[in-house]
Amino acid sequence: MALSRLSSRSKGISRPLSAAFSRSISTDTTPITIETSLPFTAHLCDPPSRSVESSTQELLSFFRTMALMRRMEIAADSLYKAKLIRGFCHLYDGQEAVAIGMEAAITKKDAIITAYRDHCIFLGRGGSLYEVFAELMGRQDGCSKGKGGSMHFYKKDSSFYGGHGIVGAQVPLGCGIAFAQKYSKEEAVTFAMYGDGAANQGQLFEALNISALWDLPSILVCENNHYGMGTAEWRAAKSPSYYKRGDYVPGLKVDGMDAFAVKQACKFAKEHALKNGPIILEMDTYRYHGHSMSDPGSTYRTRDEISGVRQERDPIERIKKLVLSHDLATEKELKDMEKEIRKEVDDAIAKAKDCPMPEPSELFTNVYVKGFGTECVLCSVQGPLCEF
Amino acid sequence: MWGILRRSAVDGGGFSASSLRRTRFALVSARSYAAGSKEMTVRDALNSAIDEEMSADPKVFVMGEEVGQYQGAYKITKGLLEKYGPERVYDTPITEAGFTGIGVGAAYAGLKPVVEFMTFNFSMQAIDHIINSAAKSNYMSAGQINVPIVFRGPNGAAAGVGAQHSQCYAAWYASVPGLKVLAPYSAEDARGLLKAAIRDPDPVVFLENELLYGESFPISEEALDSSFCLPIGKARIEREGKDVTITTFSKMVGFVLKAAEKLAEEGISAEVINLRSIRPLDRATINASVRKTSRLVTVEEGFPQHGVCAEICASVVEESFSYLDAPVERIAGADVPMPYAANLERLALPQVEDIVRAAKRACYRSK
């Protein structure tokens, strides 16, 4: 990995910089070029360059946001065990580089749709920690007013279309969003994310076929964390080369633990999709937690494997090494940043715990946009609550 | 024929869109039959409704198998591809799960798809998208993501198409909060309800009937206007009566009207309610009618268990029990997969005799 040392970055100059971002991220946009750790593997296309354009600001913000995402997911784990989060809770820790790299390559006009492992995608699209924790705990200030839950986060003003519980369904939906973008001539693309488990779903291939026929700007992103719940990829897929499964659709295999590789791939995919229609990105990534909080995650894989990935490929560690080697911060400054993040997360949780649950009358709201006024359906047991 | 008319109007210039439409309809109806009243087939009613809504709103587009070049499997979308082009009318591969998901996604992003299922039997391949992706989204997102989509197509039994092509899905879809479910009978129903459905910001399941497509109905001037719309959630009293209330929807409305004629000969005055809207069900109209007649017969083509009739009976028993003078009656399709043989198929579906017999039973005239 080529480390470009900027000659102006002596320790003396970096000190006021670090003082600045112990309060906030540096606004210094000095360009840096980062090499991806691995080359891209391509199917039916020419892979992009391994040299990724970035900036000091971007590098630092990658660290900060990924650390925030990591801390948020770990805090959610504790809240679930404390029974403040109920039902399903699918955590994303380990996969942060995909969310962050993607955001760095696109705008809020580009759409993202994903499955149920959606907390970090929501954060990346501009959602707040408070909205996340309030929703997870079923409170009225949650991003879905407490009515969605962990699997149903949305942020339409940032073109984030959820948050879907049915495996694979989000892919045709994403191709439909891409259809609308093309129909309305928006010059934007849609990233439809799915896992290696969903990659075998028939509706994916139906949607890909139509996307290719109609040249839709759909980018299918397979977050291959190698396990579909408890089933390893080699037990579920005859061909686990997910980037090739599009057959006539080009694909790229990307090191999903390298935020810069993800950024480069998403930038490449966006340019491709706007001109040539669909493309598949396979992100080689890993989740530290089990499939969900109900799954220990250790009955179908070894603890050595998990700790091995954490040691060798952790996405935040990689960024941390880059920050340090570029002299953008000291170890202590990064530790201080992590402390700040922890506090931010704790504060959001405390505030969310104080947030009330939705009003009972909310039971009957939002069933329709255009409801029926005072005509109540089956409300003999509900009494006057049922006007909608 | 309409395509040709349109082209000559464009060449000639000077025609406004609405005057052209009136001219077209006048030509059609003048050829159909006696001078005076206008008539229209259900097919033409549906076609004109889609055409007008596409003309009024560029976000409306049509998608489905054979809707474009083939002119529609049942010719409901005839002429639309020529008129609006391939950017508004999309022929899909035979992949319901895929194209329905794409339609719902397009609706998420603000377009107004009209998705055709060649029959609703095939909607089962896409039912997850209708229910989990469309019906529930506005609620799960607390109002962020609404889904202004229409799923339409023929529903229920046709003639001799066998078990896999004859099921009625009214009860299935109408049980889902978040969906609106409509079932037109006449040409006026078809026009008004489809236009309302396309304009509606919520997902609508629009259940047509293949055997009704070719039937002609009188149609008013008001119904021919391009702004015509029927309210969703209101039933229509097709025939007033005082002895027994008979509710039904879709093709069965015709059968019930015939039964009402027969009953009238025997001195029983039946009030016939055309539901038009299965969800929401017009409980107010149904109950007001039963409170007047004291007797209820509900009729549907679909399977009896957990059917639309069951829901109506429950509603009437809950709300108007003390007004009932007889047990509520359900006439539904037989509890069997649809057989092919013509005689068995006839036995599997409600016939006029069955409806007459049930009404007489409710009036204590027979066992």
Interface residues (C-beta under 8 A of the other chain):
Chain A: A111 I113 S144 K145 G146 K147 G148 H152 Y154 K155 K156 Y161 G162 G163 H164 G165 I166 A169 V171 P172 L173 G174 C175 G176 I177 A178 F179 A180 Q181 Y183 S184 G202 Q203 F205 E206 A207 N209 I210 L213 W214 T365 N366 V367 Y368 V369 K370 F372 E375 V377 S380
Chain B: F61 E87 Y90 T92 P93 T95 A97 G98 F99 T100 G101 I102 G103 V104 G105 A106 A107 Y108 A109 G110 L111 D128 H129 N132 S133 S137 N138 Y139 M140 S141 A142 G143 Q144 I145 N146 P177 G178 K180 D200 P201 D202 G233 P280 L281 R283 A284 E318
